[in-house]
Amino acid sequence: MTTINLIPHEVLLARALRRRMRRWGLRLALTLLVLLGAYGGLEQLVSGGSSEYRELSGECSAIREGLHSAEALVQERDRLLVRRATIAAIQGSAKTGALLTALGDALTPQSYLTFLAVERCAPSPASDAPATDCRGRLHLRGRAPGHREVGQVIRRLEQAKVFREVMLRAITDPIGAAGGGIEFELFCSLEESGQ
């Protein structure tokens, strides 16, 4: 059987065009729905990540504050250890007061000091640590009317039993110095050993 299509060609084209437009409209609507769903999911993910980020940031800040306070405690401990070591050095076997008393007794009435430095050994960090053979020392410079007075100062320092060794480092007789006299420099090794 033969069929004859009596529908004009323009109508068939218009129907085909409408069908294609509906299909593309449907595809566009589905694509838009998928994109909206993806956008909503990403927004949920980002807002969840953002709140998690804020929570982690708060924890990080708390940890950072804890580290700062721990660092402050370590610095305070170190400062106290230095103070403790200084106190231990001052409380050494030959106290600084005894050194100064012996030095004052050793000077003659006409001699005087122009420089004085006491160098002590650093205390050992632990009491069970082996003692080092460190010896403190007294470094002094002064003026005296003559060589005899310098000799008396050296003898008196040796007799004080506070110093292990008294060494004359330099003696100068400046010409034309105001007040006359001579300048001397001494090093005295202390009897104490490393603590």
C-alpha positions in Angstrom: 0.0 0.0 0.0 1.2 3.4 -0.9 0.8 6.3 1.5 0.6 9.8 0.4 1.6 12.4 2.9 -0.7 15.4 2.4 0.9 17.5 5.2 2.7 20.4 3.8 6.5 20.4 4.1 6.5 23.7 6.1 4.3 22.1 8.8 6.5 19.1 9.1 9.6 21.3 9.4 7.8 23.4 12.1 6.9 20.2 14.1 10.4 19.0 13.8 11.7 22.3 15.0 9.3 22.4 18.0 10.4 18.9 18.9 14.0 19.8 18.8 13.3 23.0 20.8 11.5 20.9 23.5 14.3 18.5 23.6 16.9 21.3 23.9 14.7 23.0 26.5 14.4 19.8 28.5 18.2 19.2 28.2 18.8 22.9 29.3 16.4 22.5 32.2 18.1 19.3 33.3 21.5 20.8 33.0 20.4 23.8 35.0 19.0 21.5 37.7 22.2 19.6 37.8 24.3 22.8 38.0 22.0 24.2 40.8 22.4 20.9 42.7 26.2 21.0 42.3 26.2 24.6 43.4 24.2 23.8 46.5 26.4 20.9 47.3 29.6 22.9 46.9 28.1 25.7 49.0 27.3 23.1 51.8 30.9 21.8 51.4 32.4 25.2 51.6 30.3 26.4 54.5 31.1 23.1 56.3 34.9 23.6 55.5 34.7 27.2 56.6 33.3 26.3 60.0 35.8 23.6 60.3 38.5 26.1 59.3 37.3 28.5 62.0 37.3 25.7 64.6 40.8 24.6 63.6 42.0 28.2 63.6 40.7 28.7 67.1 42.5 25.5 68.2 45.7 26.7 66.5 45.4 30.1 68.3 45.0 28.3 71.7 48.0 26.1 71.0 50.0 29.1 70.0 49.1 30.9 73.2 50.1 27.8 75.1 53.5 27.7 73.4 54.0 31.4 74.2 53.3 30.8 77.9 55.6 27.7 77.8 58.3 29.8 76.2 57.9 32.4 78.9 58.2 29.7 81.5 61.4 28.3 79.9 62.9 31.8 79.8 62.0 32.4 83.4 63.6 29.1 84.4 66.7 30.0 82.5 66.8 33.4 84.2 66.4 31.7 87.6 69.2 29.2 86.8 71.5 32.1 86.0 70.6 33.8 89.3 71.1 30.5 91.2 74.6 30.1 89.5 75.5 33.7 90.5 74.4 33.1 94.0 76.4 29.9 94.2 79.5 31.7 92.8 79.1 34.4 95.4 78.8 31.8 98.2 82.0 30.1 97.0 84.7 29.0 99.4 86.6 32.4 99.3 83.9 35.0 99.6 84.3 38.3 97.9 84.1 40.1 101.2 87.0 38.1 102.5 89.0 39.0 99.4 88.3 42.7 99.7 89.2 42.6 103.4 92.5 40.8 102.7 93.2 43.4 99.9 92.4 46.3 102.2 94.7 44.9 104.9 97.5 44.4 102.3 97.6 48.0 101.1 99.9 50.4 102.7 98.6 53.7 104.0 100.2 55.6 101.1 99.1 53.1 98.3 95.7 53.0 96.6 94.0 51.1 93.8 93.0 52.5 90.4 91.4 49.3 89.1 90.0 46.1 90.6 88.4 43.1 89.0 87.4 39.8 90.6 86.9 36.9 88.1 85.2 33.8 89.6 84.8 30.3 88.1 81.4 29.4 86.8 79.7 26.9 89.1 79.2 23.3 87.8 75.7 22.8 86.5 75.2 19.6 88.6 76.6 18.7 92.0 77.7 15.2 90.7 79.6 16.7 87.7 83.4 16.4 88.0 85.0 19.6 89.3 87.1 21.5 86.8 90.5 22.9 87.7 89.3 26.4 87.2 90.8 29.1 89.6 89.3 32.5 90.0 91.6 35.5 90.0 91.9 39.0 91.2 93.3 41.6 88.8 94.3 45.0 90.3 96.2 48.1 89.4 97.3 50.8 91.7 99.7 53.5 92.7 102.3 53.5 95.5 105.0 56.0 96.6 107.8 53.5 95.9 109.0 50.0 95.2 109.2 49.2 98.9 105.5 49.7 99.3 104.7 47.6 96.3 106.8 44.8 97.8 104.9 45.2 101.1 101.6 44.9 99.3 102.7 41.7 97.5 104.0 40.2 100.8 100.8 41.0 102.7 98.7 39.5 99.9 100.8 36.3 100.0 100.5 36.1 103.8 96.6 36.5 103.6 96.2 32.8 102.8 93.4 33.7 100.5 95.4 33.7 97.3 97.2 30.7 95.8 99.7 32.9 93.9 100.4 36.6 93.7 102.1 37.7 90.5 103.5 41.2 89.7 102.6 41.8 86.1 103.9 45.3 85.6 105.5 48.1 87.4 106.1 51.5 85.9 107.8 54.6 87.2 106.2 57.4 85.1 108.4 60.5 84.8 106.7 63.7 85.7 103.5 62.0 86.9 101.3 64.1 89.2 101.8 63.2 92.8 104.9 61.0 92.0 105.0 57.4 92.9 104.9 54.3 90.8 102.1 52.3 89.1 101.8 48.6 89.6 99.6 45.8 88.2 99.1 42.5 90.1 97.3 39.2 89.3 96.3 37.0 92.2 95.1 33.4 91.7 92.4 32.5 94.3 92.6 29.4 96.4 89.1 28.2 95.3 88.7 25.7 92.6 85.8 25.1 90.1 82.6 24.5 92.0 
